[in-house]
Amino acid sequence: MWLYLLKRLSFMLPMLLGITIVSFTVIHLAPGTPTDMQTTLNPKASLEAQKRLRELYGLDKPLYVQYWDWLSRMAVLDFGLSFSPDRRPVWDKIKERIGITVGINLLAMLIILSVAIPIGVIAACRPHSWFDRATTLFVFFGFAMPTFWLALLLMIFFGVYLDWLPISGLTSLNFAQFPFWQKVQDLAAHLMLPVLVSAFGGLAGMSRYMRGNMLEVIRQDFITTARAKGLPERTVIFKHALRNALLPVITILGLSVPGLIGGSVIFESIFAIPGMGQLFYGAVMARDYPLVMGELVIGAVLTLMGNLLADVGYALVDPRIRTG
């Protein structure tokens, strides 16, 4: 098992290096530069001022020199300074927001796993029943409904008509004066709609994947043999069938890890949540290269770690992988 993990880890560093090269090149090929964003709307900005800004940011150097300077800083875990007027360190900006985004998405993933897997298993064990038809309708509804439209509907219904839940922000204005348990209640109320919106689409897809995998597994010969031996149906389903059906689900979970940042842009913008998605969108619009690269590196690391976790999950579920 440890040798298997070392082999997987040895491939991560060159892959990360390749991702950074492609990302650095692509963001510099995009139209517009940080100096254009800061001087276009300023009638007093002269060409000399634009030149000094380019020299300040190091944009006057060749692209490969800029990449080497950035990579040299990254080797000591220095993300550099943001191109925004405040010139704050990139890591300080990311550190303020990464916990919010990761927390919301982990809660959403927990809801997806705790609900979608039982739904998929029950629907596969009772195909063409009323429960199976109802969940199929729910899946089509979940795939067809745009995330932003669902968010707006929930905001109108629960926040405006019923006035049960807040519709924006992470906390109330007087959050600091609340006692501890009221702070917890206020934070939970603000997170309820974003977490539900984030989990809805994944819940629909994951339950359908789980149903398809279970249907394929329970039709195989070893399940028939287990039943012929007189094993209880619960043991056949949850001990023999479920472990094999979870393999594709583990892959999907590993691939969903990068969406912790990219998939957060929509609901963080709608609900005005100060998270990584909102920060990334603002950095792209401002052509803030160090901040964009910092978030892309974190996304790449999450992607590679997600793949590694998927491989570890494979090895834990299927002994043939870790012994092969």
Secondary structure as UniProt FT lines:
FT   HELIX           2..10
FT   HELIX           12..29
FT   HELIX           34..39
FT   TURN            40..41
FT   TURN            43..44
FT   HELIX           47..57
FT   TURN            58..60
FT   HELIX           63..74
FT   TURN            75..77
FT   TURN            85..86
FT   HELIX           90..125
FT   TURN            127..128
FT   HELIX           130..144
FT   HELIX           147..154
FT   HELIX           155..161
FT   TURN            173..174
FT   HELIX           175..177
FT   HELIX           180..218
FT   HELIX           221..228
FT   TURN            229..230
FT   HELIX           233..235
FT   HELIX           236..241
FT   HELIX           242..256
FT   TURN            257..258
FT   HELIX           259..262
FT   HELIX           264..270
FT   TURN            271..272
FT   HELIX           276..286
FT   HELIX           289..317
FT   HELIX           319..323
//
